[in-house]
């Protein structure tokens, strides 16, 4: 049976690229064998995200519409749930945050499906023979988020829907799987190498009324999750704040349907608890808790430390901001993509 023809590829593209790091930078990194409470930070963040465009993370199954609370539909694809509550898996959120850290810092890359020969010679993959990150001497991303044989210093928990209520349905247009292995021209620079790390723009969602629906969290709803960290330097903590959108210049893209405008979320509130010696000795002294304006000032100082140390590379961060700054005027492609 012949494949259907969908015409020429969509143009302009709903994505852009952040250039690869010029050179991977590795430093001595603190492990888990001891806590440095004088020069490094350990603690936890409770974060609230606001959904800006419909968010879809499927549970891999199909459900009868009447069983899912949508009797007008025959079949739907349900949202992922934990204990009956719509939830963004921590692994999904961590992957997004790590990809941002890799994009704006001098780090190696965790994985790729593109032909190795199409990558610039200075690009290093965490799992390739080129990579030389070690538990005690690693790039920023590997130091913070771990790698094979190295435990992460940042742990990202699930983010669950805060308030109850019925979700909505969205008719998601057909999407091709990423085809970077076929090296489409839009992915390549003048030398024939891949241009960088791909990120999707935020845009107004597009529905295809001919398709069966998926269950989505609608705009305006809020999610809450927790991030814990140990032994992060001030620049590393600044990188984490930036990648979580706490600095305010970017919004995250989560879940499925990114090319069609789905999955835009924004950090709107956070509470930071810094854990000192009193916590670990289980004394009665209260923990150091920051929120509101105090937290905003603390975040700003750590991000500036990341910039000054060049762990947060300004030119690449600015390119990422151009892509991930939320601009609701942009429209998603209106055809199969």
JOQUIMO-V165041 format. One record per residue. N is the residue number from 0. RES is the residue in three letters. PSI is psi in whole degrees, 0 to 359 (* if undefined). Layout:
N,RES,PSI / N,RES,PSI
This chain:
0,UNK,132 / 1,UNK,151 / 2,UNK,145 / 3,UNK,150 / 4,UNK,130 / 5,UNK,15 / 6,UNK,198 / 7,UNK,154 / 8,UNK,149 / 9,UNK,137 / 10,UNK,133 / 11,UNK,161 / 12,UNK,149 / 13,UNK,23 / 14,UNK,167 / 15,UNK,179 / 16,UNK,142 / 17,UNK,124 / 18,UNK,149 / 19,UNK,157 / 20,UNK,142 / 21,UNK,323 / 22,UNK,137 / 23,UNK,136 / 24,UNK,123 / 25,UNK,142 / 26,UNK,162 / 27,UNK,136 / 28,UNK,143 / 29,UNK,141 / 30,UNK,209 / 31,UNK,4 / 32,UNK,337 / 33,UNK,155 / 34,UNK,130 / 35,UNK,99 / 36,UNK,1 / 37,UNK,319 / 38,UNK,357 / 39,UNK,167 / 40,UNK,138 / 41,UNK,144 / 42,UNK,199 / 43,UNK,148 / 44,UNK,129 / 45,UNK,119 / 46,UNK,140 / 47,UNK,131 / 48,UNK,141 / 49,UNK,133 / 50,UNK,124 / 51,UNK,324 / 52,UNK,158 / 53,UNK,134 / 54,UNK,125 / 55,UNK,121 / 56,UNK,104 / 57,UNK,158 / 58,UNK,8 / 59,UNK,6 / 60,UNK,178 / 61,UNK,153 / 62,UNK,148 / 63,UNK,137 / 64,UNK,318 / 65,UNK,328 / 66,UNK,334 / 67,UNK,4 / 68,UNK,13 / 69,UNK,74 / 70,UNK,343 / 71,UNK,350 / 72,UNK,146 / 73,UNK,308 / 74,UNK,142 / 75,UNK,166 / 76,UNK,113 / 77,UNK,158 / 78,UNK,149 / 79,UNK,135 / 80,UNK,151 / 81,UNK,118 / 82,UNK,31 / 83,UNK,357 / 84,UNK,127 / 85,UNK,129 / 86,UNK,137 / 87,UNK,118 / 88,UNK,141 / 89,UNK,325 / 90,UNK,322 / 91,UNK,314 / 92,UNK,319 / 93,UNK,320 / 94,UNK,320 / 95,UNK,315 / 96,UNK,318 / 97,UNK,320 / 98,UNK,326 / 99,UNK,317 / 100,UNK,317 / 101,UNK,327 / 102,UNK,332 / 103,UNK,3 / 104,UNK,164 / 105,UNK,68 / 106,UNK,160 / 107,UNK,172 / 108,UNK,142 / 109,UNK,315 / 110,UNK,159 / 111,UNK,151 / 112,UNK,10 / 113,UNK,158 / 114,UNK,129 / 115,UNK,325 / 116,UNK,344 / 117,UNK,357 / 118,UNK,141 / 119,UNK,151 / 120,UNK,336 / 121,UNK,356 / 122,UNK,130 / 123,UNK,136 / 124,UNK,141 / 125,UNK,324 / 126,UNK,8 / 127,UNK,171 / 128,UNK,341 / 129,UNK,330 / 130,UNK,139 / 131,UNK,19 / 132,UNK,138 / 133,UNK,162 / 134,UNK,328 / 135,UNK,357 / 136,UNK,100 / 137,UNK,164 / 138,UNK,167 / 139,UNK,314 / 140,UNK,316 / 141,UNK,324 / 142,UNK,320 / 143,UNK,317 / 144,UNK,359 / 145,UNK,175 / 146,UNK,185 / 147,UNK,127 / 148,UNK,14 / 149,UNK,118 / 150,UNK,143 / 151,UNK,151 / 152,UNK,350 / 153,UNK,127 / 154,UNK,129 / 155,UNK,120 / 156,UNK,174 / 157,UNK,151 / 158,UNK,115 / 159,UNK,151 / 160,UNK,131 / 161,UNK,305 / 162,UNK,156 / 163,UNK,195 / 164,UNK,160 / 165,UNK,140 / 166,UNK,179 / 167,UNK,173 / 168,UNK,147 / 169,UNK,136 / 170,UNK,100 / 171,UNK,124 / 172,UNK,156 / 173,UNK,141 / 174,UNK,135 / 175,UNK,151 / 176,UNK,152 / 177,UNK,134 / 178,UNK,39 / 179,UNK,332 / 180,UNK,342 / 181,UNK,2 / 182,UNK,62 / 183,UNK,148 / 184,UNK,329 / 185,UNK,340 / 186,UNK,349 / 187,UNK,149 / 188,UNK,188 / 189,UNK,338 / 190,UNK,358 / 191,UNK,10 / 192,UNK,158 / 193,UNK,143 / 194,UNK,334 / 195,UNK,203 / 196,UNK,131 / 197,UNK,134 / 198,UNK,144 / 199,UNK,142 / 200,UNK,154 / 201,UNK,139 / 202,UNK,166 / 203,UNK,130 / 204,UNK,152 / 205,UNK,130 / 206,UNK,154 / 207,UNK,105 / 208,UNK,348 / 209,UNK,351 / 210,UNK,153 / 211,UNK,151 / 212,UNK,158 / 213,UNK,155 / 214,UNK,127 / 215,UNK,155 / 216,UNK,122 / 217,UNK,162 / 218,UNK,148 / 219,UNK,340 / 220,UNK,161 / 221,UNK,146 / 222,UNK,150 / 223,UNK,134 / 224,UNK,175 / 225,UNK,140 / 226,UNK,127 / 227,UNK,152 / 228,UNK,153 / 229,UNK,141 / 230,UNK,41 / 231,UNK,135 / 232,UNK,167 / 233,UNK,315 / 234,UNK,322 / 235,UNK,320 / 236,UNK,323 / 237,UNK,319 / 238,UNK,316 / 239,UNK,314 / 240,UNK,315 / 241,UNK,314 / 242,UNK,335 / 243,UNK,358 / 244,UNK,14 / 245,UNK,339 / 246,UNK,341 / 247,UNK,356 / 248,UNK,345 / 249,UNK,155 / 250,UNK,151 / 251,UNK,159 / 252,UNK,122 / 253,UNK,153 / 254,UNK,200 / 255,UNK,166 / 256,UNK,22 / 257,UNK,318 / 258,UNK,336 / 259,UNK,14 / 260,UNK,1 / 261,UNK,161 / 262,UNK,16 / 263,UNK,125 / 264,UNK,152 / 265,UNK,136 / 266,UNK,123 / 267,UNK,343 / 268,UNK,145 / 269,UNK,155 / 270,UNK,126 / 271,UNK,128 / 272,UNK,114 / 273,UNK,131 / 274,UNK,120 / 275,UNK,192 / 276,UNK,328 / 277,UNK,323 / 278,UNK,314 / 279,UNK,335 / 280,UNK,359 / 281,UNK,43 / 282,UNK,178 / 283,UNK,355 / 284,UNK,139 / 285,UNK,149 / 286,UNK,164 / 287,UNK,104 / 288,UNK,131 / 289,UNK,138 / 290,UNK,174 / 291,UNK,223 / 292,UNK,324 / 293,UNK,317 / 294,UNK,320 / 295,UNK,317 / 296,UNK,320 / 297,UNK,316 / 298,UNK,315 / 299,UNK,318 / 300,UNK,320 / 301,UNK,323 / 302,UNK,319 / 303,UNK,325 / 304,UNK,322 / 305,UNK,321 / 306,UNK,314 / 307,UNK,326 / 308,UNK,355 / 309,UNK,19 / 310,UNK,328 / 311,UNK,108 / 312,UNK,117 / 313,UNK,317 / 314,UNK,319 / 315,UNK,324 / 316,UNK,320 / 317,UNK,322 / 318,UNK,319 / 319,UNK,320 / 320,UNK,320 / 321,UNK,328 / 322,UNK,314 / 323,UNK,2 / 324,UNK,132 / 325,UNK,117 / 326,UNK,97 / 327,UNK,351 / 328,UNK,342 / 329,UNK,141 / 330,UNK,141 / 331,UNK,160 / 332,UNK,145 / 333,UNK,13 / 334,UNK,181 / 335,UNK,138 / 336,UNK,*
